[in-house]
Every structure is written in structure tokens, then in C-alpha cells.
Amino acid sequence: MAHEHLTITNTIRELRFNASQMTQQALADRVGVSRQTINAIEAAKYAPSLEVAFRIARAFGKRL
């Protein structure tokens, strides 16, 4: 059985830009994490916990 590689991507930077160019710091404050965490998530260097992912989605009125 062949295994497919699932790639999960995010559009947080685009969502921030479309939300009146929200800064990483503003999103971090809203979500309860550091700006560096938002930066790492956007750069795909860090995968957020489900709790943080849901908080980010909620900040933009989106579903996961």
C-alpha cells in the first residue's frame, strides 16, 4: 500500500494582510502566544497545537 504524503499549509500571512494588515504582534496578542510563535508558524518552522490553531482560526472567523 502506497503512503501519500500530506502537506499541511497555512495562509495566516495572507489572512493578516486581508484583515487590515494586522501585524504578527496583534495576532499574537489576540491568540495568546508570542510574535515569534506566529512568525514560526507562518514560515512553516513550527506546527501549532490544536488549541492554538483553533484560536488563530477563530481570530479570523475561519474554520480549520
Summary of the structure (lengths in Angstrom):
residues: 64
radius of gyration: 12.7
end to end distance: 28.6
largest distance: 46.6
contacts: 126
relative contact order: 0.16
helix: 52%
strand: 0%
